């Protein structure tokens, strides 16, 4: 398994290097009050990193809500299991 992971990492690095070499031309980056020449590969990598960061940041609040809901449901399940066990231990009465 370690070999597969190493091969996968090397493959991703090789693809990244080939992507950077194929997209080495400079493009103007206009931001606020200035313009800067930057490599297209670097710009795309930066844009990808910002997108991943924003995706993680926006997924954190729903994740915390789900975890809180999960804790509440687990505590309700424990309560219901306790009640069920209590009901199972009550002796049955004959109605005749």
C-alpha distances in whole Angstrom, upper triangle without the diagonal:
4,5,5,6,9,10,11,12,14,15,17,19,20,21,23,25,26,27,29,30,32,33,35,38,40,41,44,42,45,45,48,51,49,47,44,43,39,36,35,31,32,34,31,29,31,32,28,28,31,30,27,29,32,29,28,31,33,30,31,34,33,30,32,35,32,31,35,36,33,34,38,37,35,38,40,38,39,43,43,41,44,46,45,45,49,50,49,50,54,56,57,61,63,65,68
4,5,5,6,9,10,11,12,14,15,17,18,20,21,23,24,26,27,29,30,32,33,37,38,40,42,41,44,43,46,49,47,45,42,41,37,34,34,30,30,32,30,27,29,31,27,26,30,29,26,28,31,29,27,31,33,30,30,34,34,30,33,35,33,32,36,37,34,35,39,38,36,39,42,40,40,44,45,43,45,48,47,47,51,52,51,53,56,58,60,63,66,68,71
4,5,5,6,9,10,11,12,14,15,16,18,20,21,22,24,26,27,28,30,31,35,37,39,41,40,44,44,47,49,47,45,42,40,36,34,33,29,30,32,30,27,30,31,28,27,31,30,27,29,32,31,29,33,34,32,33,37,36,33,35,38,36,35,39,40,37,38,42,41,40,43,45,43,44,47,48,46,49,51,50,50,54,55,54,56,59,61,63,66,69,71,73
4,5,5,6,9,10,10,12,14,15,16,18,20,21,22,24,26,27,28,30,34,36,37,40,39,42,42,45,47,46,43,41,39,35,32,31,27,28,30,28,25,28,29,25,25,29,28,25,27,30,28,27,31,32,30,31,34,34,31,33,36,34,33,37,37,35,37,40,39,38,41,43,41,42,46,46,45,47,50,49,49,52,54,52,54,58,60,61,65,67,69,72
4,5,5,6,9,10,11,12,14,15,17,18,20,21,23,24,26,27,28,32,34,35,37,36,39,39,42,45,43,41,38,36,33,30,29,25,26,28,25,22,25,26,23,22,26,25,22,24,27,25,24,27,29,27,28,31,31,28,31,33,31,30,34,35,33,34,38,37,36,39,41,40,41,44,44,43,46,49,48,48,51,53,52,54,57,59,61,64,67,68,71
4,5,5,6,9,10,11,12,14,15,17,18,20,21,23,24,26,27,31,32,34,36,36,39,39,42,44,42,40,37,35,31,29,28,24,25,27,25,22,25,26,23,23,26,26,23,25,28,27,26,29,31,29,30,34,33,31,33,36,34,33,37,38,36,38,41,41,39,42,45,43,44,47,48,47,49,52,51,51,55,56,55,57,60,63,64,68,70,72,75
4,5,5,6,9,10,10,12,14,15,16,18,20,21,22,24,26,29,31,33,36,35,38,39,42,44,42,40,37,35,31,28,27,23,24,27,25,22,25,26,23,23,27,26,24,26,29,28,27,30,32,30,31,35,35,32,35,38,36,35,39,40,38,39,43,42,41,44,46,45,46,49,50,48,51,54,53,53,56,58,57,59,62,64,66,69,71,73,76
4,5,5,6,9,10,11,12,14,15,16,18,20,21,22,24,28,30,31,34,33,36,36,39,42,40,38,35,33,29,26,25,21,22,24,22,19,22,23,20,20,24,23,20,23,26,24,23,27,29,27,28,32,31,29,32,34,32,32,36,37,35,37,40,39,39,42,44,42,44,47,47,46,49,51,51,51,54,56,55,57,60,62,64,67,69,71,74
4,5,5,6,9,10,11,12,14,15,17,18,20,21,22,26,28,29,32,31,34,34,37,39,37,35,32,30,27,24,23,19,20,22,20,17,20,21,18,18,22,21,19,21,24,23,22,25,27,26,27,31,31,28,31,34,32,32,35,37,35,37,40,40,39,42,44,43,44,47,48,47,49,52,52,52,55,56,56,58,61,64,65,68,71,73,76
4,5,5,6,9,10,11,12,14,15,16,18,20,21,25,27,28,31,31,34,35,38,40,37,35,32,30,26,23,23,19,20,23,21,18,21,23,20,20,24,24,21,24,27,26,25,29,30,29,30,34,34,32,35,37,36,36,39,40,39,40,44,43,43,46,48,47,48,51,52,51,53,56,55,56,59,60,59,61,65,67,68,72,74,76,79
4,5,5,6,9,10,11,12,14,15,16,18,20,23,26,27,30,30,33,34,37,39,37,35,32,29,26,23,21,18,19,22,19,17,21,22,19,19,23,23,21,23,26,25,25,28,30,29,30,34,34,32,35,37,36,36,39,40,39,41,44,43,43,46,48,47,48,51,51,51,53,56,55,56,59,60,59,62,65,67,68,72,74,76,79
4,5,5,6,9,10,10,12,14,15,16,18,22,23,25,27,27,30,30,34,36,34,32,29,27,23,20,19,15,16,18,16,14,17,18,15,16,19,19,17,20,23,21,21,25,26,25,27,31,31,29,32,34,33,33,37,38,36,38,41,41,41,44,46,45,46,49,50,49,52,54,54,54,57,59,58,60,63,66,67,71,73,74,77
4,5,5,6,9,10,11,12,14,15,16,20,22,23,26,26,29,30,33,35,33,30,27,25,21,18,18,14,15,18,16,13,16,18,16,16,20,20,18,20,24,23,23,26,28,27,29,32,33,31,33,36,35,35,39,40,39,40,44,43,43,46,48,47,48,52,52,52,54,57,56,57,60,61,61,63,66,69,70,73,76,77,80
4,5,5,6,8,10,11,12,14,15,19,21,23,27,26,30,31,35,36,34,31,28,25,22,18,18,14,16,19,17,15,18,20,18,19,22,22,21,24,26,26,26,29,31,30,32,35,36,34,37,39,38,38,42,43,42,44,47,46,46,49,51,50,51,55,55,55,57,60,59,60,63,64,64,66,69,71,72,76,78,80,83
4,5,5,6,9,10,10,12,14,18,20,21,25,24,28,29,33,35,32,29,27,24,20,17,16,12,14,17,14,13,17,18,15,17,20,20,19,22,24,23,24,27,29,28,30,34,34,32,35,38,36,37,40,41,40,42,45,45,45,48,50,49,50,53,54,53,56,58,58,59,62,63,62,65,68,70,71,75,77,78,81
4,5,5,6,9,10,11,12,15,17,19,22,21,25,26,29,31,29,26,23,21,17,14,13,9,11,13,11,10,13,15,13,14,17,17,17,19,22,21,22,25,27,27,28,32,32,31,34,36,35,36,39,40,39,41,44,44,44,47,49,49,50,53,54,53,56,58,58,59,62,63,63,65,68,71,72,75,77,79,82
4,5,5,6,9,10,10,14,16,19,22,22,26,27,30,32,29,26,23,20,17,13,13,10,11,14,13,12,15,17,16,16,20,21,20,22,25,25,25,28,30,30,32,35,36,34,37,40,39,39,43,44,43,45,48,48,48,51,53,52,53,56,57,57,59,62,61,62,65,66,66,68,71,74,75,79,81,82,85
4,5,5,6,9,10,13,16,18,22,22,26,28,31,33,30,27,24,21,18,14,13,10,13,15,14,13,17,18,17,18,22,22,22,24,26,26,27,30,31,32,34,37,37,36,39,41,40,41,44,45,45,47,50,49,49,52,54,54,55,58,58,58,61,63,63,64,67,68,67,70,72,75,76,80,82,83,86
4,5,5,6,9,12,14,16,19,19,23,25,28,30,27,24,21,19,15,12,10,7,10,12,10,10,14,15,14,16,18,19,19,21,23,23,25,27,28,29,31,34,34,34,37,39,38,39,42,43,43,45,47,47,48,51,52,52,54,56,57,57,59,61,61,62,65,66,66,68,71,74,75,78,81,82,85
4,6,5,6,9,12,14,17,17,21,22,26,28,25,22,19,16,12,9,8,5,8,10,10,9,12,14,14,15,18,19,19,21,23,24,25,27,29,30,31,35,35,35,37,40,39,40,43,44,44,46,48,49,49,52,54,53,55,58,58,58,61,63,63,64,67,68,68,70,73,76,77,80,83,84,87
4,5,5,9,12,15,18,19,23,25,29,30,26,23,20,17,14,10,10,8,11,13,13,13,16,18,17,19,22,22,23,25,27,28,29,31,33,33,35,38,39,38,41,43,43,44,47,48,47,49,52,52,52,55,57,57,58,61,62,62,64,66,66,67,70,71,71,73,76,79,80,83,86,87,90
4,6,8,12,14,18,19,23,25,29,30,27,23,21,17,15,11,10,8,12,14,12,13,17,17,17,19,22,22,23,25,27,27,29,31,32,33,35,39,39,38,41,43,43,44,47,48,47,50,52,52,53,56,57,57,59,61,62,62,65,66,66,67,70,71,71,74,76,79,80,83,85,86,90
4,6,8,10,14,15,19,21,25,26,23,20,17,14,11,7,6,5,9,10,9,11,14,14,15,17,19,20,21,23,25,25,27,29,30,31,33,36,37,37,39,41,41,42,45,46,46,48,51,51,52,54,56,56,58,60,61,61,64,65,65,67,70,70,71,73,75,78,79,83,85,86,89
4,7,9,13,14,18,20,24,25,22,18,15,12,9,6,6,6,9,10,11,12,14,16,17,18,20,21,23,24,26,27,29,30,32,33,35,38,39,39,41,43,43,44,47,48,48,50,53,53,54,56,58,58,60,62,63,63,66,68,68,69,72,73,73,75,78,81,82,85,87,88,92
4,7,10,13,16,19,23,23,20,16,13,10,8,6,6,8,10,11,12,14,16,16,18,20,21,22,24,26,27,28,30,32,33,34,36,39,40,40,43,45,45,46,49,50,50,52,54,55,56,58,60,60,62,64,65,65,68,70,70,71,74,75,75,77,80,83,84,87,89,90,94
4,7,9,13,15,19,19,16,12,10,6,5,4,6,9,9,9,12,14,14,15,18,19,20,21,24,25,26,27,29,30,32,34,35,38,39,39,42,44,44,45,48,49,50,52,54,54,55,58,59,60,61,64,65,65,68,69,70,71,74,75,75,77,80,83,84,87,89,90,94
4,6,10,13,16,17,14,10,8,6,6,6,6,10,10,9,11,14,14,14,17,18,18,20,22,23,24,26,28,29,30,32,34,36,37,38,40,42,43,44,46,48,48,50,52,53,54,56,58,58,60,62,63,64,66,68,68,70,72,73,74,76,78,82,82,86,88,89,92
4,6,10,13,13,10,6,6,5,6,9,9,13,12,10,13,15,14,14,18,19,19,20,23,24,24,26,28,28,29,32,34,36,37,38,40,42,43,44,46,48,48,50,52,53,54,57,58,59,61,63,63,65,67,68,69,71,73,74,75,77,79,82,83,86,89,89,93
4,6,10,11,8,5,5,6,7,9,10,12,11,8,11,14,12,12,15,17,15,17,20,20,20,23,25,25,26,29,31,32,34,35,37,39,40,41,43,44,45,47,49,50,51,53,55,56,57,59,60,61,64,65,66,67,70,71,72,74,76,79,80,83,86,86,90
4,7,8,6,4,7,9,10,13,13,16,15,12,14,17,14,14,18,19,17,19,22,22,21,24,26,25,26,29,31,32,34,35,37,39,40,41,43,44,46,48,49,50,52,54,55,56,58,60,61,62,64,65,66,68,70,71,72,74,76,80,80,83,86,86,90
4,6,6,6,8,11,12,15,15,18,15,12,15,17,14,14,17,18,15,17,21,20,19,22,24,23,24,27,29,30,32,33,35,36,38,39,41,42,44,45,47,48,50,51,53,54,56,57,58,60,62,63,64,66,68,69,70,72,74,78,78,81,84,84,88
4,6,8,11,14,16,19,19,21,19,16,19,20,17,17,20,20,17,20,23,21,20,24,26,24,25,28,29,30,33,34,35,37,39,40,41,43,44,46,47,49,50,52,53,55,56,58,59,61,62,64,65,67,68,69,71,73,75,78,79,82,85,85,89
4,7,10,14,16,19,20,23,21,18,21,23,20,19,23,23,21,23,26,25,24,27,29,28,29,32,33,34,36,38,39,40,42,43,45,46,48,49,51,52,54,55,57,58,60,61,63,64,66,67,68,70,72,73,74,76,78,82,83,86,88,89,92
4,7,10,13,16,17,20,18,16,19,21,18,18,22,22,20,23,26,25,24,28,29,28,29,33,34,35,37,38,40,41,43,44,46,47,49,50,52,53,55,56,58,59,61,62,64,65,67,68,69,71,73,74,75,77,79,83,84,87,89,90,93
4,7,10,13,14,17,15,13,17,19,16,17,20,21,19,22,25,24,24,27,29,28,30,33,34,36,38,39,40,42,43,45,46,48,49,51,52,54,55,57,58,59,61,63,64,65,67,69,70,71,73,74,75,78,80,83,84,87,90,90,94
4,6,10,12,15,13,11,15,16,14,15,19,19,18,21,24,23,24,27,28,28,29,32,33,36,37,38,40,42,43,44,46,48,48,50,52,53,54,56,58,59,61,62,64,65,67,68,69,71,73,74,75,77,79,82,84,87,89,90,93
4,7,9,12,11,10,13,15,14,15,18,19,19,21,24,24,25,27,29,29,31,33,35,37,38,39,41,43,44,45,47,49,49,51,53,54,55,57,59,60,61,63,64,65,67,69,70,71,73,75,75,78,80,83,84,87,90,91,94
4,6,9,7,7,10,12,11,13,15,16,16,19,21,21,22,24,26,27,28,30,32,34,36,36,38,40,41,42,44,46,46,48,50,51,52,54,56,57,58,61,62,62,64,66,67,68,71,72,72,75,77,80,81,84,87,88,91
4,5,5,6,9,10,11,12,14,15,17,18,20,21,23,24,26,27,29,30,32,35,36,36,38,41,41,42,44,46,46,48,50,51,52,54,56,56,58,60,61,62,64,66,66,67,70,71,72,74,76,79,80,84,86,87,90
4,5,5,6,9,10,10,12,14,15,16,18,20,21,22,24,26,27,28,30,33,34,34,37,39,39,40,43,44,44,46,49,49,50,52,54,54,56,58,59,60,62,64,64,66,68,69,69,72,74,77,78,81,84,85,88
4,5,5,6,9,10,10,12,14,15,16,18,20,21,23,24,26,27,29,32,33,32,35,37,37,38,41,42,42,44,47,47,48,50,52,52,54,56,57,57,60,62,62,63,66,67,67,69,72,75,76,79,82,83,86
4,5,5,6,8,10,10,12,14,15,16,18,20,21,22,24,26,27,30,31,31,33,36,36,37,39,41,41,43,45,46,47,49,51,51,53,55,56,57,59,61,61,62,65,66,66,69,71,74,75,79,81,82,86
4,5,5,6,9,10,11,12,14,15,16,18,20,21,22,24,26,29,30,30,32,34,35,36,38,40,40,42,44,45,46,48,50,50,52,54,55,56,58,60,60,62,64,65,66,68,70,74,75,78,80,81,85
4,5,5,6,9,10,10,12,14,15,16,18,20,21,22,25,27,28,28,31,33,33,34,37,38,38,40,42,43,44,46,48,48,50,52,53,54,56,58,58,60,62,63,63,66,68,71,72,75,78,79,82
4,5,5,6,9,10,11,12,14,15,17,18,20,21,23,26,27,26,29,31,31,32,35,36,36,38,41,41,42,44,46,46,48,50,51,52,54,56,56,57,60,61,62,64,66,69,70,74,76,77,81
4,5,5,6,9,10,10,12,14,15,16,18,20,21,24,26,26,28,30,31,31,34,35,36,37,40,41,41,44,45,46,47,50,51,51,54,55,56,57,60,61,61,64,66,69,70,74,76,77,81
4,5,5,6,9,10,11,12,14,15,16,18,20,23,24,24,27,28,29,30,33,34,34,36,39,39,40,43,44,45,46,49,49,50,53,54,55,56,59,60,60,63,65,68,69,72,75,75,79
4,5,5,6,9,10,10,12,14,15,16,19,22,22,22,25,27,27,28,31,32,32,34,36,37,38,40,42,42,44,46,47,48,50,52,52,54,56,57,57,60,62,65,66,69,72,73,76
4,5,5,6,9,10,11,12,14,15,17,20,21,21,23,25,26,26,29,31,31,32,35,36,36,39,41,41,42,45,46,46,49,50,51,52,55,56,56,59,61,64,65,69,71,72,76
4,5,5,6,8,10,10,12,14,16,18,20,20,22,24,25,26,28,30,30,32,34,35,36,38,40,41,42,44,45,46,48,50,51,52,54,56,56,59,61,64,65,68,71,72,75
4,5,5,6,9,10,11,12,14,17,18,18,21,22,23,24,27,28,28,31,32,33,34,37,38,39,41,43,43,44,47,48,49,50,53,54,54,57,59,62,63,66,69,69,73
4,5,5,6,9,10,11,13,16,16,16,19,21,21,22,24,26,26,28,30,31,32,34,36,36,38,40,41,42,44,46,46,48,50,51,52,54,56,59,60,64,66,67,71
4,5,5,6,9,10,11,14,16,15,17,20,20,21,23,25,25,27,29,30,31,33,35,36,37,39,41,41,44,45,46,47,50,51,52,54,56,59,60,64,66,67,71
4,5,5,6,8,10,12,14,14,16,18,19,20,22,24,25,27,29,30,31,33,34,35,37,39,40,41,43,45,45,47,49,50,51,53,55,59,60,63,66,66,70
4,5,5,6,9,11,12,12,15,16,17,18,21,22,22,25,26,27,28,31,32,33,35,37,37,38,41,42,43,45,47,48,49,51,53,56,57,60,63,63,67
4,6,5,6,10,11,10,12,15,15,16,18,20,20,22,24,25,26,28,30,31,32,34,36,36,38,40,41,42,45,46,47,49,51,54,55,58,61,62,66
4,6,6,8,10,10,12,14,15,16,18,20,21,22,24,25,27,28,30,31,33,34,36,37,39,40,41,43,45,46,47,49,51,55,56,59,62,62,66
4,6,7,8,9,11,12,14,15,17,18,20,22,23,24,26,28,29,30,32,33,34,36,38,39,40,42,44,45,46,48,50,53,54,57,60,61,64
4,6,6,6,9,10,11,12,15,16,17,19,20,21,23,25,26,27,29,31,32,33,35,36,37,39,41,42,43,45,47,50,51,54,57,58,61
4,6,5,6,9,10,11,12,14,15,17,19,20,21,23,25,26,27,29,30,31,33,35,36,37,39,41,42,44,46,49,50,53,56,57,61
4,5,5,6,9,10,11,12,14,16,17,18,20,22,23,24,26,27,29,30,32,33,35,36,38,39,41,43,44,48,49,52,55,55,59
4,5,5,6,9,10,10,12,14,15,16,18,20,21,22,24,26,27,28,30,31,32,34,36,37,38,41,42,46,47,49,52,53,56
4,5,5,6,9,10,10,12,14,15,16,19,20,21,23,24,26,27,29,30,31,33,35,36,37,39,41,44,46,49,51,52,56
4,5,5,6,9,10,11,12,14,15,17,18,20,21,23,24,26,27,29,30,32,33,35,36,38,40,43,45,48,51,51,55
4,5,5,6,9,10,11,12,14,16,17,18,20,21,23,24,26,27,28,30,32,33,34,36,38,42,43,45,48,49,53
4,5,5,6,9,10,10,12,14,15,16,18,20,21,22,24,25,26,28,30,31,32,34,36,40,41,44,46,47,51
4,5,5,6,9,10,10,12,14,15,17,19,20,21,23,24,25,27,29,30,31,33,35,39,40,43,46,47,51
4,5,5,6,9,10,11,13,14,16,17,19,20,21,23,24,26,27,29,30,32,34,37,39,42,45,45,49
4,5,5,6,9,10,11,12,14,15,16,18,20,21,22,24,26,27,28,30,32,35,37,39,42,43,47
4,5,5,6,9,10,10,12,14,15,16,18,20,21,22,24,25,27,29,31,34,35,38,41,42,46
4,5,5,6,9,10,11,12,14,15,17,19,20,21,23,24,26,27,29,33,34,37,41,42,45
4,5,5,6,9,10,11,12,14,16,17,18,20,21,23,24,26,28,31,33,35,39,39,43
4,5,5,6,9,10,10,12,14,15,16,18,20,21,22,24,26,29,30,33,36,37,41
4,5,5,6,9,10,10,12,14,15,16,18,20,21,23,25,28,30,33,36,37,41
4,5,5,6,9,10,11,12,14,15,17,18,20,21,23,27,29,31,35,36,40
4,5,5,6,9,10,10,12,14,15,16,18,20,21,25,26,29,32,33,37
4,5,5,6,8,10,10,12,14,15,16,18,20,24,25,28,31,32,36
4,5,5,6,9,10,10,12,14,15,17,19,22,24,27,30,32,35
4,5,5,6,9,10,11,12,14,16,17,21,22,25,29,30,33
4,5,5,6,9,10,10,12,14,16,19,20,23,26,27,31
4,5,5,6,9,10,10,12,15,18,19,23,26,27,31
4,5,5,6,9,10,11,13,16,18,22,25,27,30
4,5,5,6,9,10,11,15,16,19,22,24,27
4,5,5,6,9,10,13,15,18,21,22,26
4,5,5,6,9,12,14,18,21,23,26
4,5,5,7,10,13,16,19,21,24
4,5,5,9,10,13,16,18,21
4,6,8,9,13,16,18,21
4,6,9,12,16,18,21
4,6,9,13,15,18
4,6,10,13,15
4,7,9,12
4,6,9
4,6
4
